[in-house]
């Protein structure tokens, strides 16, 4: 594909030196449900809130004692969850920009958090191979899900209807979980290396996993067909799907972002500009913007033309 013909669909409208310091890579970015606020979690142990229009910092949330691996919004827009290498999850009240509660229970670093707003439930994944489900109303643990081999889980995500949980990690396998029983419900074809990120499309039709093996594996929930997307030259670390479930974005250790057409499974364009790994991607709720967080300590905002 001739890349110089295709990059015009998106343009970088803002680059922010988001987090400062030698160890300040941006591990996670997430848009608020209203689309006006962007949250970022960093190796510098902080979460920052940004005004999307100006990209000026609104607030810095301090409460972790190690790197923040992931941030996630509740659909009410008032609660933010953050998972950290310090083995805890913090819940934040964004009305007062204060910490609601710190959740303990993991015995190793928290690698991923996901919120099922329909049932007011949160899932957290740990590098010891455990997934914990939490009741966000009571701020209490509901149950623990365990893999058979206790290998590191890198990512968890709920389906849009909240009925299914998916996980991916160092066993290379996308795994669906029965939330009621706490047991694995289905495994899909494995990658040849560990999974770094996994998501459902907003319409619930696709499941996408990004892997250290340089590929994205795309599963069509309607037909059961599986496609392998190949374009990155190094590990694929992050994936995001736009609200219309039309385009997928992938970012990797090659410092590039690829935009894909979900229908044709073809690469549309490549977005370049980061100086290090692209750790996290998020589409805005209206699909007009894409945020990318990088190990180079910056956040870039890309606008669809």
C-alpha positions in Angstrom: 0.0 0.0 0.0 1.3 3.5 -0.9 1.1 5.2 2.5 1.7 8.7 1.3 -1.6 8.7 -0.5 -3.6 7.6 2.5 -2.5 9.6 5.6 -4.7 12.6 4.7 -7.8 11.1 6.3 -6.4 12.0 9.8 -4.2 14.8 11.0 -2.5 15.5 14.3 -4.0 18.7 15.8 -2.2 18.6 19.1 0.8 17.1 20.8 1.1 17.5 24.6 4.1 16.8 26.7 1.6 15.3 29.0 3.6 13.8 31.9 7.0 15.1 33.0 10.1 13.3 34.3 12.5 10.6 33.2 9.9 7.9 33.8 6.7 9.4 32.6 5.5 7.3 29.7 1.8 7.4 29.0 0.3 4.0 29.5 -3.4 4.7 29.1 -5.7 7.3 27.6 -9.5 7.3 27.9 -12.3 9.8 26.9 -15.1 10.7 29.2 -18.5 9.7 28.0 -19.3 13.4 27.1 -16.1 13.6 25.1 -14.9 16.8 26.6 -12.4 15.3 29.0 -9.4 13.0 28.4 -7.8 11.1 31.2 -4.2 9.8 31.0 -2.4 7.4 33.3 1.4 7.4 33.5 4.6 5.7 34.7 5.0 8.9 36.9 2.3 7.4 39.2 -0.3 10.1 38.3 -3.5 10.5 36.4 -4.1 13.7 34.5 -7.4 15.1 33.3 -7.3 17.2 30.1 -9.8 19.6 28.5 -10.0 18.2 24.9 -10.7 21.5 23.3 -7.7 23.4 24.7 -5.7 20.3 25.8 -4.9 22.2 29.0 -4.6 20.2 32.1 -7.6 20.3 34.4 -6.4 18.3 37.3 -3.7 15.9 38.4 -4.9 13.0 40.5 -2.3 11.7 43.0 -2.8 8.5 45.0 -0.8 5.7 43.5 2.7 4.7 44.7 3.8 3.2 41.3 3.0 3.4 37.6 -0.6 3.7 36.5 -1.3 1.0 34.0 -4.9 1.8 32.9 -7.7 4.3 33.5 -11.4 3.7 32.7 -14.5 5.9 33.0 -17.9 4.9 34.3 -20.6 5.9 31.8 -22.0 8.4 34.3 -18.8 10.4 33.7 -18.3 11.1 37.4 -16.3 8.0 38.3 -12.8 7.1 37.1 -11.0 3.9 37.9 -7.2 3.5 37.8 -5.2 0.3 38.1 -1.5 0.4 39.2 1.7 -1.5 39.5 1.3 -0.8 43.3 -1.3 -3.6 43.3 -4.3 -1.3 44.0 -7.3 0.2 42.1 -8.3 3.7 43.0 -11.8 5.0 42.4 -12.0 8.8 41.8 -14.9 11.2 42.1 -14.5 13.6 39.2 -17.0 16.1 40.6 -14.6 16.8 43.5 -11.5 15.4 41.9 -10.9 13.4 45.0 -10.3 9.7 45.7 -13.4 7.7 46.7 -11.7 4.5 47.8 -8.7 2.4 47.3 -9.5 -1.3 46.5 -7.1 -3.9 47.7 -7.1 -7.6 46.9 -4.5 -8.2 44.2 -1.1 -9.6 45.2 0.7 -8.4 42.2 0.5 -5.4 39.8 -2.9 -4.5 38.3 -2.5 -4.6 34.6 -6.0 -3.7 33.4 -9.3 -2.4 34.6 -12.7 -2.4 32.7 -16.1 -1.1 33.8 -19.4 -2.6 33.0 -21.7 0.4 33.6 -24.9 -1.6 32.9 -24.4 -3.6 36.1 -22.2 -1.2 38.0 -19.4 -3.8 37.9 -15.7 -3.5 37.4 -13.1 -6.1 36.3 -9.4 -5.9 37.2 -6.7 -8.1 35.8 -3.4 -9.0 37.6 0.0 -10.2 36.6 -0.6 -13.3 38.9 -3.2 -14.6 36.5 -6.3 -13.5 38.5 -9.2 -11.4 37.4 -11.4 -9.8 40.2 -14.9 -8.6 39.7 -16.0 -5.7 41.9 -19.4 -4.2 42.8 -19.0 -0.5 42.2 -22.0 0.4 44.4 -20.7 -1.3 47.5 -17.0 -0.9 46.5 -16.5 -4.6 47.3 -15.0 -7.6 45.6 -17.6 -10.0 44.2 -15.5 -12.9 43.0 -12.1 -14.0 41.6 -11.7 -15.6 38.2 -8.5 -17.8 37.8 -6.8 -19.2 34.8 -5.5 -22.7 35.0 -1.8 -21.8 34.6 -1.7 -18.5 36.5 0.1 -16.7 33.6 0.0 -12.9 33.4 -3.2 -11.3 32.2 -2.5 -8.1 30.3 -6.0 -7.0 29.4 -9.7 -7.4 30.1 -12.8 -5.9 28.5 -16.6 -6.3 28.8 -18.9 -6.8 25.9 -21.1 -3.7 25.2 -24.1 -5.5 26.8 -22.0 -6.3 29.8 -22.8 -10.0 29.7 -19.4 -11.3 28.6 -15.9 -10.6 29.8 -12.8 -11.3 27.7 -9.2 -11.5 28.7 -5.9 -11.8 27.1 -2.3 -12.3 28.3 0.8 -14.4 28.3 -0.9 -17.6 27.4 -1.5 -16.0 24.0 -5.2 -16.9 24.0 -8.3 -14.7 23.8 -10.6 -16.1 26.5 -14.3 -15.5 27.2 -15.6 -15.8 30.7 -19.0 -16.7 32.1 -19.5 -13.9 34.7 -22.1 -15.8 36.7 -20.1 -19.0 37.1 -16.7 -17.4 37.1 -15.5 -20.1 34.7 -13.9 -19.8 31.2 -16.6 -20.2 28.6 -14.7 -20.2 25.3 -11.1 -20.0 24.0 -10.2 -18.7 20.5 -7.3 -19.4 18.3 -4.1 -18.4 20.0 -1.5 -15.8 18.9 2.1 -17.0 18.7 3.1 -14.6 21.4 1.4 -12.8 24.3 -1.7 -10.6 24.0 -1.1 -6.9 25.0 -4.6 -5.5 24.4 -8.1 -6.8 23.8 -11.5 -5.2 23.1 -15.0 -5.6 21.7 -16.3 -3.4 19.0 -19.1 -1.0 20.3 -21.7 -2.9 18.3 -20.6 -6.2 19.9 -19.9 -7.9 16.5 -16.1 -8.0 16.6 -13.4 -9.0 19.1 -9.9 -7.7 18.5 -6.7 -8.7 20.2 -3.3 -7.1 19.7 -0.2 -9.2 20.2 3.5 -9.2 20.7 3.6 -11.4 17.5 3.1 -8.2 15.5 -0.5 -9.0 14.5 -4.1 -8.1 15.3 -6.5 -11.0 15.4 -10.1 -10.1 14.5 -13.0 -12.4 15.4 -16.4 -11.9 13.8 -19.0 -12.8 16.4 -21.7 -13.2 13.8 -20.0 -15.6 11.4 -17.3 -17.0 13.7 -14.7 -16.2 11.1 -11.2 -15.0 12.2 -8.9 -12.6 10.3 -5.3 -11.8 11.0 -4.3 -8.2 10.3 -0.6 -7.7 9.6 1.2 -4.4 9.0 3.2 -3.5 12.1 6.9 -4.3 12.1 7.1 -4.8 15.8 4.8 -5.8 18.7 1.2 -4.4 18.6 0.5 -2.9 22.0 -2.9 -1.2 21.7 -6.1 -1.4 19.8 -9.3 0.8 19.7 -12.5 0.7 17.6 -14.5 3.8 16.7 -18.1 4.2 18.0 -19.6 3.3 14.6 -17.6 0.0 14.6 -16.3 1.0 11.2 -12.6 1.6 11.8 -10.0 0.0 14.1 -6.8 1.7 15.2 -3.7 -0.2 16.3 -0.5 1.1 17.8 2.8 -0.6 18.5 6.4 -0.7 19.3 7.2 0.5 15.8 6.0 3.9 17.0 3.2 3.9 14.3 -0.6 3.9 14.4 -2.5 2.0 11.7 -6.1 2.7 10.8 -8.1 -0.3 9.4 -11.4 -0.8 7.7 -13.3 -3.4 9.7 -15.4 -4.4 6.8 -12.7 -5.0 4.3 -9.9 -5.8 6.9 -7.6 -3.5 4.9 -5.2 -0.9 6.2 -6.5 2.6 5.4 -3.5 4.7 6.6 -0.5 5.0 8.8 -0.2 7.8 11.4 3.4 8.7 12.3 4.8 11.1 14.8 5.5 9.4 18.1 9.1 8.9 19.1 8.5 5.7 21.1 6.0 2.9 21.6 2.3 3.7 21.2 1.0 2.4 24.5 -2.7 3.3 24.3 -5.4 4.5 21.9 -8.9 5.8 22.4 -11.6 7.2 20.0 -13.8 10.0 21.2 -17.5 9.2 21.7 -18.4 11.0 18.4 -15.6 9.3 16.5 -14.1 12.5 15.3 -10.9 12.3 17.4 -8.3 9.7 18.2 -6.1 10.0 21.3 -2.7 8.2 21.4 -0.5 7.9 24.5 3.1 7.0 24.1 6.2 5.9 26.0 7.7 9.1 24.6 5.7 10.9 27.4 3.3 12.6 24.9 -0.4 12.5 24.1 -1.4 13.2 20.5 -4.8 14.1 19.4 -5.7 13.1 15.8 -8.7 14.6 14.0 -10.6 12.8 11.3 -10.9 15.0 8.2 
